[in-house]
């Protein structure tokens, strides 16, 4: 009853991304995390995060693996796809599978991050499948540039209007990560997140954010609330970590450690 998250992430030798997303979801209070990752990562994740269910996939995703992954998606309260996933044929097939199953499950919320977004930018026809579904995109500026075809310099000049147009056009909620993150949804509402700091500009920080947002989605938050709350708590965890560890020494794993402190701070307030 505490919700099940399926994290589809991590190409071979990229076990860190799926671990960070998966543990972040657990720290947010999810009842169960099911990690779908490259077969070579499976044993590492079973040791690093023994609380998770782990399903491995091979480079081309076999029919048996596809059946197992589809069954996992149908049991999920939320799905995360993309962190460290790579852009090979197997990764593309997994993204296609998630979009295909999400069409059958219109109430299933999905976070698309990192390589999931890069695959979409290379296959723009897939974007047309997203309307009227519960999708959250979490691009940084370079990924947003690939999705829109607009250079980063131009995005910086007019990112609010570009973001609103993108979110409304594709009917998604979009978290545009930057020094000050913007969140837009298909209702054309936009907000600016004021938590977070430069200490969080480290590899893996975005993987943690995807897991945090998924943690809110399984608590029956809609995509707009999950995106806003998740971004806020992720940034607050970074602020607390910076206060204790300093601006240079914060790592993505520290953000996971400080999720609990951020949540307790909010409870106290």
Rosetta blueprint (number, residue, H / E / L):
1 X L
2 X L
3 X L
4 X E
5 X E
6 X E
7 X E
8 X E
9 X L
10 X L
11 X L
12 X L
13 X L
14 X L
15 X H
16 X H
17 X H
18 X H
19 X H
20 X H
21 X H
22 X H
23 X H
24 X H
25 X H
26 X H
27 X H
28 X L
29 X L
30 X L
31 X L
32 X E
33 X E
34 X E
35 X E
36 X E
37 X E
38 X E
39 X H
40 X H
41 X H
42 X H
43 X H
44 X H
45 X H
46 X H
47 X H
48 X H
49 X L
50 X L
51 X L
52 X L
53 X E
54 X E
55 X E
56 X E
57 X E
58 X L
59 X L
60 X L
61 X L
62 X L
63 X H
64 X H
65 X H
66 X H
67 X H
68 X H
69 X H
70 X H
71 X H
72 X H
73 X H
74 X H
75 X H
76 X L
77 X L
78 X E
79 X E
80 X E
81 X E
82 X L
83 X L
84 X L
85 X L
86 X L
87 X L
88 X L
89 X H
90 X H
91 X H
92 X H
93 X H
94 X H
95 X H
96 X H
97 X H
98 X H
99 X H
100 X H
101 X H
102 X H
103 X H
104 X H
105 X L
106 X L
107 X L
108 X L
109 X E
110 X E
111 X E
112 X E
113 X E
114 X L
115 X H
116 X H
117 X H
118 X H
119 X H
120 X H
121 X H
122 X H
123 X L
124 X H
125 X H
126 X H
127 X H
128 X H
129 X H
130 X L
131 X L
132 X L
133 X L
134 X L
135 X E
136 X E
137 X E
138 X E
139 X L
140 X E
141 X H
142 X H
143 X H
144 X H
145 X H
146 X H
147 X H
148 X H
149 X L
150 X L
151 X L
152 X H
153 X H
154 X H
155 X H
156 X H
157 X H
158 X L
159 X H
160 X H
161 X H
162 X H
163 X H
164 X H
165 X H
166 X H
167 X H
168 X H
169 X H
170 X H
171 X L
172 X L
173 X E
174 X E
175 X E
176 X E
177 X E
178 X L
179 X L
180 X L
181 X L
182 X E
183 X E
184 X E
185 X L
186 X L
187 X L
188 X L
189 X L
190 X E
191 X E
192 X E
193 X L
194 X L
195 X L
196 X L
197 X L
198 X H
199 X H
200 X H
201 X L
202 X L
203 X L
204 X L
205 X H
206 X H
207 X H
208 X H
209 X H
210 X H
211 X H
212 X H
213 X H
214 X H
215 X H
216 X H
217 X H
218 X L
219 X L
220 X L
221 X L
222 X L
223 X H
224 X H
225 X H
226 X H
227 X H
228 X H
229 X H
230 X H
231 X H
232 X H
233 X H
234 X H
235 X H
236 X H
237 X H
238 X H
239 X H
240 X H
241 X H
242 X H
243 X H
244 X H
245 X H
246 X L
247 X L
248 X L
249 X L
250 X L
251 X L
252 X H
253 X H
254 X H
255 X H
256 X H
257 X H
258 X H
259 X H
260 X H
261 X H
262 X H
263 X H
264 X H
265 X H
266 X H
267 X H
268 X H
269 X L
